[in-house]
């Protein structure tokens, strides 16, 4: 365990220090630190004294906690909004051009320019995080050498992640830069009264992991390192505001067959159904959310423990006894 912790720590530091080129195709400029959640919008709306509660991306602390609790648990802490939800995504020029519709204008329900900007941001953020995870796995595998069970496990995980990213390139990333790509998207934009005190943006499967496996398993070609299909996914963004909050779900037309459950729940006239969906997608399906510190302090230790466990992927943590109940 100690060797794995040292290896994981070194790999994580290496990834954090990497400089990246702008994610926009053909741009060779260096990426700045972009926000997956708007600093002057969503984060400011839930911050207290300039801070929000967010999840630590320190894998080492998670591994240590998994040893203590016998299963993985995430760690949460207060962070300045200047640093929260930051990723190395785009150069300053493309960050400004691509997201000006949501950075410089008030949110307007069903605005196609804002829909496209929100979708591009979610896809970019998720892809870059996955790519950083792949680099991390490769670093750990190289440090462990070419023998042993730990190396074999990491190498296998890296191969799988690489195949998934190649598929995402084809079906999600490459097409979304077209100026008229909004015509390939469908969405539900729900405006909620009041401030939900939670902010989030992610890509996620709108079906269970078991259903995803059934849909994609026939398309894995391990010999040629190809997954010849798109994995089912939708973007989901929650943007809080002082008077109203926005829950926006955006997906490609080829994913529409998977969206019935999420669509019916987000469009429901029953507030408890809508909030149940938000609690699920924010605290179970997402890995990128921020919470109002006052709301966090009001949560019971039991609820915080559930959130710490729920954010871990279900193939590592197993089934949950119940869903979180933070957005009420």
C-alpha positions as CSV (number, residue, x, y, z in Angstrom):
1,X,0.0,0.0,0.0
2,X,2.8,2.4,0.9
3,X,4.5,1.9,-2.5
4,X,1.2,2.5,-4.3
5,X,0.6,5.7,-2.4
6,X,4.1,7.0,-3.3
7,X,3.6,6.1,-6.9
8,X,0.1,7.7,-7.0
9,X,1.4,10.8,-5.3
10,X,4.2,11.2,-7.8
11,X,1.9,10.6,-10.8
12,X,-0.6,13.1,-9.5
13,X,2.1,15.8,-9.1
14,X,3.3,15.2,-12.6
15,X,-0.1,15.6,-14.1
16,X,-0.9,18.8,-12.1
17,X,2.3,20.4,-13.4
18,X,1.8,19.5,-17.0
19,X,1.4,22.4,-19.5
20,X,-1.4,21.7,-22.0
21,X,-2.1,23.1,-25.4
22,X,-5.5,24.8,-26.0
23,X,-8.2,22.1,-26.6
24,X,-9.6,23.9,-29.6
25,X,-8.6,22.1,-32.8
26,X,-5.4,23.5,-34.5
27,X,-4.6,26.0,-31.7
28,X,-1.0,25.7,-30.4
29,X,-1.3,28.3,-27.7
30,X,-1.0,27.2,-24.1
31,X,-4.1,26.6,-22.1
32,X,-5.0,28.8,-19.2
33,X,-6.9,27.7,-16.1
34,X,-10.5,27.7,-17.2
35,X,-13.6,27.3,-15.0
36,X,-16.0,24.5,-15.7
37,X,-18.4,26.4,-13.5
38,X,-18.6,30.2,-14.0
39,X,-16.7,32.1,-11.3
40,X,-18.7,35.3,-11.6
41,X,-22.0,33.4,-12.0
42,X,-22.7,30.1,-10.4
43,X,-19.8,30.0,-7.9
44,X,-20.4,33.6,-6.8
45,X,-24.0,32.8,-6.2
46,X,-23.2,30.1,-3.6
47,X,-19.9,31.3,-2.2
48,X,-19.5,32.6,1.4
49,X,-16.6,34.9,1.9
50,X,-15.4,33.9,-1.5
51,X,-15.3,30.1,-0.8
52,X,-17.3,27.1,-1.7
53,X,-17.1,23.4,-0.6
54,X,-15.7,21.1,-3.2
55,X,-14.2,17.7,-3.6
56,X,-10.5,17.2,-3.3
57,X,-8.9,15.7,-6.4
58,X,-6.0,14.3,-4.2
59,X,-6.1,10.6,-5.1
60,X,-3.6,9.8,-2.3
61,X,-5.9,11.1,0.4
62,X,-8.8,9.0,-1.1
63,X,-6.6,5.9,-1.1
64,X,-5.7,6.5,2.5
65,X,-9.3,6.9,3.5
66,X,-10.3,3.8,1.5
67,X,-7.8,1.9,3.7
68,X,-9.4,3.3,6.8
69,X,-13.0,2.9,5.8
70,X,-12.5,-0.4,3.8
71,X,-14.0,1.3,0.7
72,X,-13.1,4.5,-1.1
73,X,-14.3,7.8,0.3
74,X,-13.8,11.3,-1.2
75,X,-12.6,14.3,0.9
76,X,-14.3,17.7,0.8
77,X,-12.9,21.0,1.8
78,X,-13.5,24.8,1.4
79,X,-11.8,26.4,-1.6
80,X,-11.6,29.9,-3.0
81,X,-13.8,30.3,-6.0
82,X,-10.7,31.5,-8.0
83,X,-9.4,27.9,-7.8
84,X,-12.6,25.9,-7.6
85,X,-13.7,23.8,-10.7
86,X,-10.5,24.9,-12.6
87,X,-9.0,22.9,-15.5
88,X,-6.4,23.5,-18.2
89,X,-8.8,23.7,-21.1
90,X,-8.4,26.6,-23.6
91,X,-6.1,29.5,-24.4
92,X,-7.5,32.9,-23.3
93,X,-8.7,33.8,-26.8
94,X,-10.7,30.6,-27.4
95,X,-12.0,30.5,-23.8
96,X,-13.4,34.0,-24.4
97,X,-14.8,33.2,-27.9
98,X,-16.4,29.9,-27.1
99,X,-18.1,30.8,-23.9
100,X,-18.9,34.4,-24.2
101,X,-22.6,33.5,-24.6
102,X,-22.8,32.2,-21.0
103,X,-20.1,34.5,-19.5
104,X,-21.2,37.9,-20.7
105,X,-25.0,37.5,-21.0
106,X,-27.8,36.6,-18.5
107,X,-29.0,33.0,-18.9
108,X,-32.0,32.8,-21.2
109,X,-34.0,29.6,-21.3
110,X,-33.5,27.6,-24.5
111,X,-31.1,30.1,-26.0
112,X,-29.3,28.0,-28.7
113,X,-25.9,29.8,-28.4
114,X,-25.9,29.2,-24.6
115,X,-27.0,25.6,-25.1
116,X,-24.0,25.0,-27.4
117,X,-21.6,26.8,-25.1
118,X,-22.8,24.8,-22.1
119,X,-22.5,21.5,-24.0
120,X,-19.0,22.3,-25.3
121,X,-17.8,23.2,-21.9
122,X,-19.1,20.0,-20.3
123,X,-17.7,17.8,-23.0
124,X,-14.3,19.5,-22.9
125,X,-14.1,19.4,-19.2
126,X,-15.0,15.7,-19.0
127,X,-12.6,14.7,-21.8
128,X,-9.7,16.6,-20.4
129,X,-10.2,15.1,-16.9
130,X,-10.4,11.6,-18.5
131,X,-7.2,12.3,-20.5
132,X,-5.4,13.5,-17.3
133,X,-6.6,10.2,-15.7
134,X,-5.0,8.3,-18.5
135,X,-1.7,10.1,-18.2
136,X,-1.8,9.4,-14.4
137,X,-2.4,5.6,-15.0
138,X,0.5,5.4,-17.5
139,X,2.8,7.2,-15.1
140,X,1.9,4.7,-12.3
141,X,2.3,1.7,-14.6
142,X,5.8,2.9,-15.8
143,X,6.9,3.5,-12.2
144,X,5.8,0.0,-11.1
145,X,7.7,-1.7,-14.0
146,X,6.5,-4.4,-16.3
147,X,5.8,-7.1,-13.8
148,X,3.3,-7.8,-11.0
149,X,-0.4,-7.6,-10.5
150,X,-0.5,-3.9,-9.8
151,X,1.2,-3.1,-13.2
152,X,-1.2,-5.5,-15.1
153,X,-4.2,-3.8,-13.5
154,X,-3.1,-0.3,-14.2
155,X,-2.0,-1.2,-17.8
156,X,-5.4,-2.8,-18.4
157,X,-7.3,0.3,-17.0
158,X,-5.1,2.6,-19.2
159,X,-5.9,0.6,-22.3
160,X,-9.6,0.7,-21.6
161,X,-9.5,4.5,-20.9
162,X,-7.5,5.1,-24.1
163,X,-10.2,3.2,-26.2
164,X,-13.0,5.2,-24.5
165,X,-11.2,8.5,-25.3
166,X,-10.7,7.5,-28.9
167,X,-14.4,6.8,-29.2
168,X,-15.3,10.1,-27.5
169,X,-13.1,11.9,-30.0
170,X,-15.0,10.5,-32.9
171,X,-18.6,10.8,-31.5
172,X,-18.4,13.8,-29.2
173,X,-15.4,16.0,-29.4
174,X,-14.6,16.3,-33.1
175,X,-18.2,17.0,-34.3
176,X,-19.0,19.6,-31.7
177,X,-16.8,22.4,-33.1
178,X,-19.1,22.8,-36.2
179,X,-20.8,26.2,-36.0
180,X,-24.3,24.7,-36.5
181,X,-23.8,21.8,-34.2
182,X,-26.6,22.9,-32.0
183,X,-28.9,21.4,-34.6
184,X,-27.6,18.0,-33.6
185,X,-28.5,18.6,-30.0
186,X,-31.6,18.2,-27.9
187,X,-32.2,19.5,-24.4
188,X,-34.4,20.2,-21.5
189,X,-33.9,23.5,-19.7
190,X,-35.7,23.8,-16.4
191,X,-35.8,27.0,-14.4
192,X,-36.3,26.5,-10.7
193,X,-37.3,29.1,-8.1
194,X,-34.7,30.3,-5.6
195,X,-31.1,29.4,-5.1
196,X,-30.4,25.6,-4.9
197,X,-27.0,26.5,-3.4
198,X,-25.2,23.8,-5.5
199,X,-23.3,24.2,-8.8
200,X,-22.3,21.5,-11.2
201,X,-21.3,20.6,-14.7
202,X,-20.6,17.1,-16.0
203,X,-21.1,14.5,-18.7
204,X,-22.7,11.3,-17.5
205,X,-24.6,8.2,-18.6
206,X,-28.4,8.7,-18.4
207,X,-28.7,5.0,-17.7
208,X,-27.2,2.6,-15.2
209,X,-23.6,1.3,-15.5
210,X,-25.1,-2.2,-16.1
211,X,-27.2,-0.9,-19.0
212,X,-24.1,1.0,-20.4
213,X,-22.2,-2.3,-20.3
214,X,-24.9,-4.1,-22.2
215,X,-25.1,-1.4,-24.8
216,X,-21.4,-1.1,-25.5
217,X,-20.0,-4.6,-24.7
218,X,-20.5,-6.0,-28.3
219,X,-18.4,-3.1,-29.7
220,X,-15.2,-3.6,-27.8
221,X,-12.4,-4.8,-30.1
222,X,-9.5,-5.5,-27.7
223,X,-7.2,-6.9,-30.4
224,X,-7.4,-3.6,-32.4
225,X,-7.9,-1.4,-29.3
226,X,-11.1,0.1,-30.7
227,X,-14.6,0.7,-29.2
228,X,-16.7,1.1,-32.3
229,X,-19.6,3.0,-30.7
230,X,-20.4,6.0,-28.6
231,X,-20.9,5.5,-24.9
232,X,-24.3,6.8,-23.9
233,X,-23.9,10.3,-22.4
234,X,-25.6,13.5,-21.6
235,X,-24.3,16.8,-20.3
236,X,-25.9,18.1,-17.1
237,X,-25.4,21.6,-15.7
238,X,-26.8,23.1,-12.6
239,X,-26.4,26.9,-12.4
240,X,-27.6,28.6,-9.2
241,X,-28.6,32.2,-9.0
242,X,-29.9,34.6,-6.3
243,X,-33.6,34.4,-7.5
244,X,-33.7,31.4,-9.7
245,X,-31.6,28.3,-10.6
246,X,-31.2,26.5,-13.9
247,X,-30.9,22.8,-14.6
248,X,-29.9,22.1,-18.2
249,X,-29.6,18.7,-19.7
250,X,-28.2,18.5,-23.3
251,X,-27.6,15.4,-25.4
252,X,-26.9,14.4,-29.0
253,X,-29.8,13.1,-31.2
254,X,-28.1,9.6,-31.3
255,X,-28.5,9.4,-27.5
256,X,-32.2,10.3,-27.5
257,X,-33.3,6.6,-27.1
258,X,-31.6,6.6,-23.6
259,X,-33.1,9.8,-22.3
260,X,-36.8,9.0,-21.5
261,X,-36.3,8.6,-17.7
262,X,-34.2,11.7,-17.2
263,X,-36.4,13.8,-19.5
264,X,-39.6,12.8,-17.7
265,X,-38.1,13.5,-14.3
266,X,-36.6,16.9,-15.2
267,X,-39.9,17.9,-16.8
268,X,-42.1,16.6,-14.0
269,X,-44.6,18.9,-12.3
270,X,-43.8,17.2,-9.0
271,X,-41.0,19.2,-7.3
272,X,-39.9,16.1,-5.3
273,X,-39.2,14.2,-8.5
274,X,-37.2,17.0,-10.0
275,X,-35.1,17.5,-6.8
276,X,-34.7,13.7,-6.6
277,X,-33.1,13.7,-10.0
278,X,-30.9,16.7,-9.2
279,X,-29.6,15.0,-6.0
280,X,-28.8,11.9,-8.1
281,X,-27.0,13.6,-10.9
282,X,-25.1,16.1,-8.8
283,X,-24.0,13.9,-5.9
284,X,-23.9,10.5,-7.4
285,X,-23.3,10.8,-11.2
286,X,-21.1,13.9,-11.2
287,X,-17.5,14.4,-10.1
288,X,-17.5,18.1,-10.3
289,X,-19.8,20.0,-8.0
290,X,-19.6,22.9,-5.5
291,X,-21.8,23.5,-2.5
292,X,-22.6,26.6,-0.4
293,X,-20.5,26.3,2.8
294,X,-23.5,27.2,5.0
295,X,-25.6,24.4,3.4
296,X,-22.6,22.0,3.9
297,X,-22.4,22.9,7.6
298,X,-26.1,22.2,8.1
299,X,-25.8,18.7,6.8
300,X,-25.6,15.8,9.3
301,X,-22.4,13.8,9.6
302,X,-24.4,10.9,8.2
303,X,-25.3,12.8,5.1
304,X,-21.7,14.1,4.6
305,X,-20.5,10.5,4.9
306,X,-23.0,9.4,2.3
307,X,-21.8,12.1,-0.1
308,X,-18.2,11.1,0.5
309,X,-19.1,7.6,-0.5
310,X,-21.6,8.2,-3.2
311,X,-19.2,10.2,-5.5
312,X,-17.1,7.1,-5.9
313,X,-18.0,5.1,-9.0
314,X,-20.4,2.3,-8.2
315,X,-18.1,-0.5,-9.5
316,X,-15.7,0.5,-6.6
317,X,-18.2,1.4,-3.9
318,X,-21.1,-1.0,-4.5
319,X,-24.8,0.0,-4.3
320,X,-26.0,2.9,-2.1
321,X,-28.5,2.3,0.7
322,X,-30.2,5.5,-0.3
323,X,-29.8,8.6,-2.5
324,X,-28.4,11.8,-1.0
325,X,-31.0,14.4,0.0
326,X,-29.2,17.8,-0.1
327,X,-31.3,19.8,-2.6
328,X,-34.7,20.0,-0.8
